[in-house]
Amino acid sequence: MKNAYVTGASQGIGKEFVKAIAKDYNVFLISRSLSDLNKTIAELEPTSRGILKPLAYDLSKKKSWEELSDVMRKDKDFEFLINNAGFGTVGEFANLDLEKELDQINLNVKALVSLSHTALNAFKPRKKGFIINVASIAGFLPAPGSATYAATKAYVKSFTEAIHEEAIPHGIHVQALCPGLTHSQFHQRAGIEKSKYPGFMWQDAKEVAEESLRALYHNQAVCITGMVNQGVVGLTGLLPRSWIRKGAGKFMDTSG
């Protein structure tokens, strides 16, 4: 079996990716907490054909993404990378802790770019490989109240679309995954009250992972999961930008 690396693998979408691809790959699960990774592995191992291995790294720190890049670079069986690790913050940007905002940029953008660079250079000589970079439908619009998060996801979407085209001649599949509201611990960490949003807007993490993998094997550059999210993104191309900004701000409002 070839090897896959999944960041943010202990919960949510990352965990569902591990569960899905462990039928065909040995999977290295990456997250900050070794204990959380071990719990996830204990849960998933009985249904996995591949070997599951934990790697504890805080990818908001440059030293960690450099060390992980070195591990992947030396792995002759490396074939699949899923950059899923990320977090968001909510509130007026000027009132948020600047160091946390910069950590968010480090994790959501810099670590992803570094690991993608390593993966592409590993895959090019082999003429095969797969990369999924998890963006968000937030990457299609500015989001007052979540300015840094939306901006990082816009970067991830644009960056990934570009390297998708660059990778085609080398037989490498690259995808920007753009989910919307997804049941996971992401919103709890961001301080978002999930009950504010109607049930029809939510997807299960398993659905998101399955849609993404189907699209990846057809080499679809951008995968927007769910009909509701596809409709929302479609509207962003029709409405004035001032309406989009105001609407996104109301959507992100956590005061009520």
C-alpha positions in Angstrom: 0.0 0.0 0.0 1.0 3.6 -0.7 1.0 6.2 2.1 -1.3 9.2 2.7 -1.0 12.1 5.1 -4.1 13.9 6.6 -3.8 17.0 8.7 -6.4 17.9 11.2 -7.2 14.2 11.3 -8.5 13.6 14.8 -12.0 14.9 14.2 -14.6 16.1 11.7 -13.8 16.1 8.0 -10.3 15.0 8.5 -11.3 11.9 10.5 -13.9 11.0 7.8 -11.2 11.3 5.2 -9.0 8.9 7.1 -11.8 6.4 7.5 -12.5 6.5 3.7 -9.0 6.3 2.4 -7.6 3.8 4.9 -9.2 1.1 2.8 -6.6 1.8 0.1 -3.7 3.6 2.0 -1.6 3.5 5.0 -2.5 6.8 6.7 -0.4 9.2 8.8 -2.8 11.2 11.0 -1.6 14.6 11.9 -2.9 16.8 14.7 -1.7 18.8 17.7 -2.8 16.2 20.3 -1.3 12.8 20.4 -4.0 11.5 22.8 -6.7 12.6 20.4 -5.0 11.0 17.5 -4.6 7.7 19.4 -8.3 7.8 20.3 -9.2 8.3 16.6 -6.9 5.4 15.5 -8.4 3.1 18.1 -11.8 3.8 16.7 -10.9 3.5 13.1 -8.4 0.6 13.1 -11.0 -2.2 13.1 -12.3 -1.1 9.7 -9.0 -0.1 8.2 -7.1 -2.2 5.7 -4.1 0.1 5.9 -1.9 0.9 8.9 -2.8 4.1 10.8 0.0 6.1 12.4 -0.2 9.3 14.6 2.1 12.3 14.1 1.7 15.1 16.6 2.5 18.5 15.1 1.2 22.0 15.8 1.2 23.2 12.2 0.6 26.8 13.2 4.4 26.7 13.9 6.9 26.9 11.1 9.2 24.3 12.8 6.4 21.8 12.8 5.4 22.1 9.1 9.1 22.0 8.1 9.6 18.8 10.1 6.5 17.2 8.6 7.6 18.3 5.1 10.9 16.5 5.8 9.1 13.3 6.8 7.0 13.4 3.6 10.0 14.2 1.4 11.8 11.0 2.6 8.7 8.8 2.2 9.2 6.8 -1.1 5.6 5.6 -0.9 4.0 9.0 -0.4 1.0 9.4 -2.8 -1.8 11.4 -1.1 -1.9 14.6 0.9 -5.0 16.1 2.5 -4.5 19.5 4.0 -7.5 19.7 6.3 -6.1 21.4 9.4 -7.4 24.9 10.0 -9.4 27.1 12.4 -11.4 30.3 12.3 -12.1 33.2 14.6 -15.3 35.3 15.0 -15.6 39.0 15.8 -14.6 42.4 14.7 -11.0 42.1 13.4 -9.7 45.1 15.4 -11.0 43.5 18.6 -9.4 40.1 18.1 -6.1 38.9 19.4 -3.5 39.6 16.7 -1.3 36.7 17.6 -4.2 34.3 17.1 -5.1 35.9 13.8 -1.5 35.4 12.6 -1.5 31.8 13.9 -4.6 31.3 11.8 -2.8 32.6 8.7 0.2 30.3 9.5 -2.0 27.2 9.8 -4.6 27.9 7.1 -2.2 29.2 4.5 1.5 28.9 5.2 1.5 25.3 6.4 -0.8 24.3 3.5 1.5 26.0 0.9 4.6 24.4 2.4 3.1 20.9 2.4 1.6 21.3 -1.0 5.1 22.3 -2.4 6.6 19.2 -0.8 3.9 16.9 -2.2 4.1 18.3 -5.8 7.8 17.8 -5.9 7.5 14.3 -4.5 4.7 13.4 -7.0 6.1 14.9 -10.2 8.8 12.3 -10.9 6.3 9.5 -10.3 3.7 11.0 -12.6 1.0 10.3 -9.9 -0.3 11.8 -6.7 -3.4 13.4 -5.1 -3.8 16.6 -3.1 -6.9 17.9 -1.4 -6.7 21.4 0.1 -9.7 22.2 2.3 -11.0 25.7 1.6 -14.6 26.7 2.3 -17.5 28.5 0.6 -16.3 31.4 2.7 -13.5 31.6 0.2 -16.0 33.0 -2.3 -17.0 36.0 -0.3 -15.7 38.6 2.2 -17.0 37.8 5.6 -17.3 40.7 8.1 -17.0 39.1 11.5 -14.7 36.4 10.2 -12.4 38.5 8.0 -9.2 36.5 8.5 -10.8 33.1 8.0 -12.6 34.0 4.8 -9.5 35.6 3.4 -7.3 32.5 4.1 -9.9 30.3 2.4 -10.0 32.6 -0.6 -6.3 32.2 -0.8 -6.5 28.5 -0.5 -9.1 28.3 -3.3 -7.2 30.5 -5.7 -3.8 28.9 -5.0 -5.2 25.4 -5.4 -7.0 26.1 -8.6 -3.7 27.4 -10.0 -1.6 24.4 -9.0 -4.4 22.2 -10.2 -3.6 23.4 -13.8 0.1 23.2 -13.2 -0.2 19.6 -12.0 -2.3 18.2 -14.9 0.7 17.5 -17.2 2.4 15.5 -14.4 -0.6 13.2 -13.8 -1.3 14.7 -10.4 -4.9 15.4 -9.2 -5.3 18.6 -7.1 -8.6 19.8 -5.6 -9.9 22.7 -3.6 -12.6 21.4 -1.4 -15.2 24.0 -0.4 -17.7 22.8 2.2 -20.2 25.0 4.0 -21.6 24.4 7.5 -20.4 20.9 8.5 -21.0 19.1 11.8 -17.6 19.1 13.6 -15.9 20.7 16.6 -14.7 23.6 14.3 -17.6 25.9 15.2 -17.3 25.3 18.9 -13.6 26.3 18.7 -14.5 29.4 16.7 -17.2 30.4 19.2 -20.1 30.0 16.7 -23.5 28.9 18.1 -24.6 26.1 15.7 -28.3 26.4 16.7 -28.4 29.8 14.9 -28.4 28.1 11.5 -31.2 26.0 10.1 -30.7 22.3 9.8 -31.0 22.2 6.0 -27.8 24.2 5.8 -25.7 21.6 7.5 -23.8 18.5 6.1 -22.3 15.6 7.9 -18.5 15.4 7.7 -18.9 11.9 6.1 -20.9 13.4 3.2 -18.3 16.1 2.6 -15.4 13.6 2.5 -17.3 11.3 0.2 -18.3 14.0 -2.3 -14.7 15.3 -2.3 -13.1 11.9 -3.0 -15.6 11.3 -5.9 -14.7 14.6 -7.4 -11.0 14.1 -6.9 -10.8 11.0 -8.9 -12.4 12.8 -11.8 -9.8 15.6 -11.3 -12.4 18.3 -10.5 -10.5 21.4 -9.5 -13.1 22.8 -7.1 -15.6 20.7 -5.2 -18.4 22.7 -3.6 -20.3 20.2 -1.5 -24.1 20.1 -1.2 -26.8 21.7 -3.3 -27.4 24.5 -0.7 -23.7 25.5 -0.8 -23.6 25.4 -4.6 -26.7 27.6 -4.7 -25.1 30.1 -2.3 -21.9 30.3 -4.4 -24.0 30.7 -7.6 -25.7 33.7 -6.0 -22.4 35.4 -5.3 -21.8 35.8 -9.0 -25.2 37.5 -9.5 -25.5 39.9 -6.6 -23.7 43.3 -6.1 -20.7 43.0 -3.9 -22.1 45.5 -1.4 -25.1 43.2 -0.9 -22.8 40.2 -0.5 -20.6 41.9 2.1 -23.6 43.0 4.1 -25.3 39.6 3.8 -22.2 37.7 4.9 -21.8 40.0 7.8 -25.4 39.3 9.0 -24.8 35.6 8.5 -21.6 35.6 10.6 -23.2 37.8 13.4 -22.9 35.9 16.7 -24.5 38.4 18.9 -28.0 37.0 18.9 
